[in-house]
Amino acid sequence: MKLHNKVAIVTGGAQGIGRAITEGLAQEGATVVIADLKIDKAQDVVSTIEAGGGRAIALKVDMMQLSDISAMVEQTLTHFGQIDILINNAGILIVKSFLEMTETDWELQIGVNLKAAFFATQKVAEAMIRTGRPGKIVNVASTSAFTASTIPTVPYDISKAGVRMLTMSSAVQLAKYGISVNAIAPGTIETDLSRSALEPEKLEKFGQVRIPKGRLGQPQDLVGAVVFLCSDDSDYVLGHTLVVDGGWLAV
């Protein structure tokens, strides 16, 4: 097991990409803290992990509240005494015409996707330094960090480009403490989030026509990349965004 005796926090870990990552980390031996507003769904993931012999807890966390982020870190330390891994996965997608996007939409989109990732990184890094444990932080960016979306999601694209830069900049600042910061950039992954943006038929056709792999990505397709970035195998990888998109950006 690549992550034996490691403690990981996964934000937004109750469903979709977050759930796949959470279960993947647990399968590699990590104890997982599932931080999510949807506490019932988070508890379901805990039950699945425990049934497989792993360890996990669920914490109700509103990533828009800095007090919740701080409490998430302190509760993890209270339960397990250490934090070795943070996965900044929590995110939302607001689809709305550029000309109709409101200040409230902007603040929510940037707040959940970028601001929360910044402060979670900050608070977890502080805990890692305080406890004297080097660690791994993995952000979930997007191919939208590299190229504009064709659907009207301008603040989302900006937020994910920000996550990519957060990855590079924080990696430079935290390297001296033994903390590695990297990211993955998923392409179009079949989740409730992507289904909310495109009708199922259009989504499936997009996968078949636009993606060289010939299909949409599944949450499980991301797990290997995340485990690599959380493990000792990636110790000399810092500030990198690993694209996992079935070849979409290569076209």
CORFEN-V738963 format. One record per residue. N is the residue number from 0. RES is the residue in one letter. SS is DSSP state (a for helix, b for strand, c for the rest). PSI is psi in radians with two decimals (NA if undefined). Layout:
BEGIN
N_RES_SS_PSI, N_RES_SS_PSI
END
This chain:
BEGIN
0_M_c_2.23, 1_K_c_-0.38, 2_L_c_0.49, 3_H_c_2.35, 4_N_c_0.27, 5_K_c_2.60, 6_V_b_2.19, 7_A_b_2.43, 8_I_b_2.29, 9_V_b_1.98, 10_T_b_2.48, 11_G_c_0.64, 12_G_c_0.18, 13_A_c_-0.28, 14_Q_c_2.93, 15_G_a_-2.36, 16_I_a_-0.73, 17_G_a_-0.72, 18_R_a_-0.76, 19_A_a_-0.74, 20_I_a_-0.78, 21_T_a_-0.87, 22_E_a_-0.61, 23_G_a_-0.73, 24_L_a_-0.73, 25_A_a_-0.69, 26_Q_a_-0.44, 27_E_c_0.17, 28_G_c_-0.04, 29_A_c_2.55, 30_T_b_2.28, 31_V_b_2.35, 32_V_b_2.06, 33_I_b_1.91, 34_A_b_1.98, 35_D_b_2.59, 36_L_c_-0.53, 37_K_c_1.39, 38_I_a_-0.58, 39_D_a_-0.76, 40_K_a_-0.63, 41_A_a_-0.69, 42_Q_a_-0.59, 43_D_a_-0.70, 44_V_a_-0.70, 45_V_a_-0.80, 46_S_a_-0.70, 47_T_a_-0.76, 48_I_a_-0.77, 49_E_a_-0.61, 50_A_a_-0.46, 51_G_c_0.13, 52_G_c_0.10, 53_G_c_3.14, 54_R_c_2.37, 55_A_b_2.69, 56_I_b_2.77, 57_A_b_2.36, 58_L_b_2.32, 59_K_b_2.02, 60_V_c_2.23, 61_D_c_1.88, 62_M_c_-0.15, 63_M_c_-0.18, 64_Q_c_2.02, 65_L_a_-0.54, 66_S_a_-0.62, 67_D_a_-0.68, 68_I_a_-0.78, 69_S_a_-0.74, 70_A_a_-0.65, 71_M_a_-0.78, 72_V_a_-0.82, 73_E_a_-0.66, 74_Q_a_-0.64, 75_T_a_-0.77, 76_L_a_-0.65, 77_T_a_-0.72, 78_H_a_-0.74, 79_F_a_-0.19, 80_G_c_0.03, 81_Q_c_2.76, 82_I_c_2.13, 83_D_c_-0.42, 84_I_b_2.39, 85_L_b_2.26, 86_I_b_1.91, 87_N_b_1.51, 88_N_c_-0.44, 89_A_c_2.31, 90_G_c_2.75, 91_I_c_2.90, 92_L_c_2.00, 93_I_c_2.05, 94_V_c_1.96, 95_K_c_2.57, 96_S_c_2.42, 97_F_a_-0.70, 98_L_a_-0.24, 99_E_a_-0.09, 100_M_c_2.32, 101_T_c_2.95, 102_E_a_-0.67, 103_T_a_-0.75, 104_D_a_-0.82, 105_W_a_-0.88, 106_E_a_-0.65, 107_L_a_-0.80, 108_Q_a_-0.85, 109_I_a_-0.62, 110_G_a_-0.85, 111_V_a_-0.77, 112_N_a_-0.59, 113_L_a_-0.92, 114_K_a_-0.80, 115_A_a_-0.70, 116_A_a_-0.67, 117_F_a_-0.90, 118_F_a_-0.52, 119_A_a_-0.73, 120_T_a_-0.80, 121_Q_a_-0.88, 122_K_a_-0.67, 123_V_a_-0.70, 124_A_a_-0.74, 125_E_a_-0.76, 126_A_a_-0.72, 127_M_a_-0.76, 128_I_a_-0.74, 129_R_a_-0.66, 130_T_a_-0.03, 131_G_c_0.52, 132_R_c_2.13, 133_P_c_2.71, 134_G_b_3.10, 135_K_b_2.29, 136_I_b_2.22, 137_V_b_2.11, 138_N_b_2.56, 139_V_b_1.78, 140_A_c_-2.34, 141_S_c_2.79, 142_T_a_-0.33, 143_S_a_-0.17, 144_A_a_-0.23, 145_F_c_-0.50, 146_T_c_2.62, 147_A_c_2.52, 148_S_c_2.65, 149_T_c_-0.40, 150_I_c_2.77, 151_P_c_1.52, 152_T_c_0.86, 153_V_a_-0.88, 154_P_a_-0.57, 155_Y_a_-0.84, 156_D_a_-0.76, 157_I_a_-0.73, 158_S_a_-0.70, 159_K_a_-0.56, 160_A_a_-0.64, 161_G_a_-0.68, 162_V_a_-0.70, 163_R_a_-0.77, 164_M_a_-0.64, 165_L_a_-0.72, 166_T_a_-0.85, 167_M_a_-0.83, 168_S_a_-0.76, 169_S_a_-0.54, 170_A_a_-0.72, 171_V_a_-0.74, 172_Q_a_-0.52, 173_L_a_-0.14, 174_A_a_-0.65, 175_K_a_-0.27, 176_Y_a_0.06, 177_G_c_0.33, 178_I_b_2.14, 179_S_b_2.22, 180_V_b_2.17, 181_N_b_-3.13, 182_A_b_2.80, 183_I_b_2.64, 184_A_b_1.60, 185_P_b_2.59, 186_G_c_-2.53, 187_T_c_1.94, 188_I_b_2.36, 189_E_c_1.75, 190_T_c_3.07, 191_D_a_-0.59, 192_L_a_-0.84, 193_S_a_-0.61, 194_R_a_-0.41, 195_S_a_-0.34, 196_A_a_-0.55, 197_L_c_2.52, 198_E_c_2.56, 199_P_a_-0.71, 200_E_a_-0.74, 201_K_a_-0.64, 202_L_a_-0.80, 203_E_a_-0.73, 204_K_a_-0.67, 205_F_a_-0.77, 206_G_a_-0.71, 207_Q_a_-0.60, 208_V_a_-0.72, 209_R_a_-0.46, 210_I_c_2.13, 211_P_c_-0.58, 212_K_c_-0.34, 213_G_c_0.21, 214_R_c_2.84, 215_L_c_2.67, 216_G_b_2.68, 217_Q_c_2.64, 218_P_a_-0.64, 219_Q_a_-0.43, 220_D_a_-0.31, 221_L_a_-0.27, 222_V_a_-0.77, 223_G_a_-0.74, 224_A_a_-0.72, 225_V_a_-0.79, 226_V_a_-0.75, 227_F_a_-0.82, 228_L_a_-0.32, 229_C_a_-0.22, 230_S_c_3.00, 231_D_a_-0.34, 232_D_a_-0.38, 233_S_a_0.40, 234_D_c_-0.42, 235_Y_c_0.32, 236_V_c_2.05, 237_L_c_2.39, 238_G_c_0.30, 239_H_c_2.51, 240_T_b_1.95, 241_L_b_1.99, 242_V_b_2.28, 243_V_b_1.54, 244_D_c_0.22, 245_G_c_0.27, 246_G_c_0.12, 247_W_a_-0.80, 248_L_a_-0.26, 249_A_a_-0.26, 250_V_c_NA
END
